[in-house]
Amino acid sequence: MPAVPAPPAAPHNPDLLARIPLAARSVLDVGCGSGSLLAAYRARNPGALLLGIETDPEQATLAAEQLDEVAVVDVEADPLPFVLDSPLDCVIYGDLLEHLRDPLAVLRAHAAALAPDGVALVCVPNVEHWSFVARLLSGTWAYAREGLFDEGHLRWFNLESMGKLLEAAGLAPCDVTPRVFRPAEAERFVAALAPGLAGLGIDPKQYLQRAAPLQFVWRARRQPQARMVVAGTMLAPIGGVSHLRVIHPMQALATDPCVITRIDPLAEIPAAGTDGPQICVLHRPLLAGAEGAAILRRLLARNWLVVTEFDDHPDFFARPEGANLTFSGVHAVQTSTPALGELLRDRNPEVAVFPNAMPFLPEPANFADPDRLTLFFGALNRERDWDGLMDTLNAVAAVAGERLRFEVVHDRAFFDALDTPHKAFTPTCDHDTYLRLLGQCEIALMPLADTAFNRAKSDLKFIEAGACRVAALASPVVYADTIVDGRTGLIFTDADSLRAKLLHLIAMPELARALGEAAREYVAEERMLAYQVAPRIAWYRALWQRREELTAALRARVPWLLETVPAE
């Protein structure tokens, strides 16, 4: 008898975590256990109200340390044991419904408590899993203490019956995701049954799709809505820019069950094939001359509403040959700062500003040694910004000795100019590695010279440092607009003030920690990607509703562009 596949041991179900709507203001986890799922979600959305229901008092006690409120009740006797000021945005059933006597009644009660755009998130075992059939064929059916054959399972579901249950509860199913573990065993089992399946008129390939998943994860809404497709392009990842402006926002949008996201090379973006909104976001494109015009015509012919994503001063890049359509030839533009927004509105009046934000709050990993601080510097193309400060940094390093270390990412020239043995260098790395290195430091240096190019930069370095509880030591350019000097970071105006403030931090590590904690609190309250999901979706849907008006404006800006749009 083959062993029964099981999900890998984990504190929470990652497929559930990835599908909790990131914009949710309130989430209820029914059967929350120790609260690990919503604890992980809180790192992504610190502002949400997190509730749990759990019958095990010991588990509930653990969950109460993580969530805002936990009720120790039988959910069938008391489906909603909370006083709520507003409807719920999400209810989660992680391997719970199969344990209930009347799951329909519970679903109906919770569906009535959902907001109109509220989501039910369900993970259930699959009764059609091949291991069920294997046990029945071998005559060895028996319950187990846990897992697929848990003795506490009172109900059994397959794709069809679970979909009908959700609909009967007044919910509109949006999508379903299979969870498949050890697929090779499923394939071998179905291959062995193939002659019999063929004799019964069952296609083995189709049967494998039903029999391989151990569980299914469903998303359903209180009210149906037309699904929106958001396609995007992405530059080669360098220093995390693509993650922050493309990958993380796309992942965030996809937590809404009515949004489908995809990232493709520009040449491979297909016709969307949906009646709902179709938004194509081009990351820092170069749309110029005949080639740029051909790209835009192809996208327009495929019924995409086209948005340019751009987060740098456009005047400081090489000027393309031919007409530049990067901004004028698209329906709208999105960027990262108000200063850039004003610059880009001269090229296209439809501009939205979405500040760079954190997808999650990393677990703090610094301030472990009170006798040593590490200063982090990681940046691209900043030589002119730090050159006049290097003598000061070396003078402080000489005074501090082993009490001050340096962690440098990417900038080899900065690293080589440091006159201290207490330093480490990492070449350009992926964003996860960058955050890990940053999170092990206590101070982050952020110099920006006062130039037109720099004034259009974002405060991303401060947001990343704050999220990691790292004290910012920054120039006033850009950062003075966000940092509260002396509370969420320190602002230096010249080399002398840099020297004084860095020495102050070295002498008072507790000040550095207080600044880092205040900055982390600011990021948690103001600069999480979770807080941008709803505005981004609303803007895209509003653009789609106005697409005829926006296309007319595009035609007025570039009359010749739309004269030869091919039909597809």
ABEGO torsion letter per residue (X at the ends): XBBBBBBBBBABBAAAAAABBAABABBBBBGAEAGAAAAAAAAABAABBBBBBBABAAAAAAAAAABABBBBBBAAABABABBBABBBABBBBBGAAAABABAAAAAAAAAAABBAABBBBBBBBBAABAAAAAAAAAGABBBBABEAABAABABBBBAAAAAAAAAAAGBBBABBBBBBBGAAAAAAAAAAAAAAAAAAGBBAAAAAAAAABABBBBBBBABBBBBBBBBBBBBBBBGGAAAAAAAAAAAAAAABAABBBBBBBAAABBBAGBABBBBBBBBGBBBBEAAAAAAAAAAAAAGBBBBBBBABBAAABBBBBEBBAAAAABABBBBABAAAAAAAAAABABBBBBBBBBABBBBBABGABAABBBBBBBBBGAAAAAAAAAAAAAAAAAAAEAABBBBBBGBAAAAAABBBABBBBBBBBBAAAAAAAAAABABBBBBBBBBAAAAABBAAAAAAAAAAGBBBBBBABGAAAABBBGAAEBBBABAAAAAAAAAAAAABAAAAAAAAAAAAAAAAAAABAAAAAAAAAAAAAAAAAAAAAAAAAAAAABAAAAAABBBX
